[in-house]
Amino acid sequence: LRPTILQRCSLAPPESVAPAKTPSRRSATDAESQTSSPALRQAERVAAALAAYGVHDAEVRDRIAPWLLKPLSSDRFASLARDLAAAGLSDSTSPRIARHVRARLRSSDFRLAARGSEELLLSLTRSYARPGDDE
């Protein structure tokens, strides 16, 4: 199954070939169109499968992980971060992405959206903590 997934699924977010827009010119629909793409849905399904079956495939996981750097809704971000953590993504395997996840978990907008899901927030915080950090 692995060769088929790697051959048929892009998994990674599309790279932007156009010059980046300035924040004042960027619209909500730009972020929404990128994060509602079939590629993201495909990456989410593969990440969920990796987590469900306890598969720690570094190559597949590392292709999906850059989606966490994209402007995802809090629900999608938490779900993808949880699944990738279950598949072995952590500070030791991807420090740059783990640093971004920690920053997003500390953000006020994420904390408001995660209200009522303190267990998930705590679980993600532990999964992406730097070795030796106390909570």
Buried (B, 14 or more C-beta within 10 A) or exposed (E): EEEEBBEEBEBBBEEEEEEEEEEEEEEEEEBEEBBEBEBBEBBBEBBBBBBEEEBEBEEBBBBBBBBBEBEBEBEBBBBBBBBBBBBBBBBEBBEEBBEBBBEBBEEEEBBEBBEEBEEBBEBBBEBBBEEEEEE
